Amino acid sequence: MKLPIYLDYHATTPVDPEVFRAMTPYFTEIFGNASSRNHEFGWTAESAVAQGREQVAQLIGASEREIIFTSGATESDNLALIGIAEMYQERGNHLITSSIEHKAILDTCAYLEKKDFTVTYLQPDQTGQISAEAVAAAITPRTILVSIMAANNEVGTINPIAAIGKVCKERGVLFHTDAVQAAGRIPLSVEAMGIDLLSLSAHKIYGPKGIGALYVRRRNPRVRLAPMIHGGGHERGMRSGTLNVPGIVGFGKAAELALRNFETENKGIALLRDRLWNGIREQLDEVYLNGHPTERVSGNLNVSFAYVEGESLMMGMKELAVSSGSACTSASLEPSYVLKNMGVGDDLAHTSIRFGLGRFTTAEEIDFAIKKVVATVRRLRDLSPLYEMAKEGIDLKSIQWTGH
Ligand SMILES: *Cc1c(COP(=O)(O)O)cnc(C)c1O
């Protein structure tokens, strides 16, 4: 077993060796530009792109002509929101999303708000879910787009996407979903789920970084999109720029692998995830699961360890590569906006750790992680006067703090 142990699969995944092998020739021998229509080099690259497009389309039950390649899901999310907002402006200026979307959605919405669009941010329930009823209630005659993520990147909660898609169809509103964390982890079908636009990223499914896709529905209804990048008219004019051929080949192979081992892989990862959770909660008190107990993607475990500050916990177990619920972006340690909007109090939000398991996680690594987490939490709690007082039955809320 090699240290440190990677348990941050929501942030990125390693490229699968099979994906890497498929990509390699496209850097050197098969280097053509897929838009060179006049020679063999171009044709070979073009047919590799066609295959990648087909494989990515299959992952979500789409047709290959509905896949637009981008530089990643951040661009896909931007293109979906801004492209629709611009194109359907005369129909309305209202968008609906949730308060716990990825920043690629939230920051794009903030940008649109500066451009005279209005955005409704739905609040999730305590498990991190957005209900179809909440979406229905927020739709107005001016609504042009609903964007709700398929699965959350912090707590792993899966949204009722098919029900939300149905509401949007009934009300004649376009539906976009950021499916980056859902892809390869739950079955996705743009038809069955009534999805009009869907964002994907290769590096979250064992493909390379810097390549993503936006699915754009072509019929029932035909969705139109204003481009953000101009020049050359690639990708049916919606996203110009020379195609990243090796990236697309790798993305395609990654999508194929995700489908090939779908059930066994996700079952195995969920078993390891449950083993980690059980190991932790059997040995520690006052640990709380964040997110939905069952409607959760296979590799996600987000836990609050009361009385232990998340950043300190991470620093105390450097052998584990995990993420904490606090983003130490600036001088202040802000608790995660996702947990906050789910109603997790600041005290518990500050103590949260996100474990992300994936394809290459082993039982040996999980057993090591359990030992490490339990020992570190115990050590930090032994140093914590608050934990000691709580154990002695003192109600911490009754304490009169001085010095403020
Ligand atoms: C990682 C991630 C993104 C951004 O994808 P990139 O390809 O890294 O730009 C968007 N949404 C979610 C939910 C993600 O997890």
The ligand as a MOL file (V3000), in Angstrom:
LIG
                    3D

  0  0  0     0  0            999 V3000
M  V30 BEGIN CTAB
M  V30 COUNTS 15 15 0 0 0
M  V30 BEGIN ATOM
M  V30 1 C -15.6400 19.2430 -11.1810 0
M  V30 2 C -17.0000 19.7740 -11.3850 0
M  V30 3 C -17.2520 20.7750 -12.3440 0
M  V30 4 C -16.1470 21.4280 -13.1450 0
M  V30 5 O -15.6200 20.5460 -14.0990 0
M  V30 6 P -14.2290 20.8910 -14.8290 0
M  V30 7 O -14.1950 19.9330 -15.9700 0
M  V30 8 O -13.1630 20.6430 -13.8190 0
M  V30 9 O -14.2950 22.2970 -15.2910 0
M  V30 10 C -18.5430 21.2010 -12.5030 0
M  V30 11 N -19.5490 20.6840 -11.7820 0
M  V30 12 C -19.3540 19.7400 -10.8620 0
M  V30 13 C -20.5170 19.2010 -10.1050 0
M  V30 14 C -18.0720 19.2450 -10.6280 0
M  V30 15 O -17.8870 18.3150 -9.6940 0
M  V30 END ATOM
M  V30 BEGIN BOND
M  V30 1 1 1 2
M  V30 2 1 2 3
M  V30 3 2 2 14
M  V30 4 1 3 4
M  V30 5 2 3 10
M  V30 6 1 4 5
M  V30 7 1 5 6
M  V30 8 2 6 7
M  V30 9 1 6 8
M  V30 10 1 6 9
M  V30 11 1 10 11
M  V30 12 2 11 12
M  V30 13 1 12 13
M  V30 14 1 12 14
M  V30 15 1 14 15
M  V30 END BOND
M  V30 END CTAB
M  END
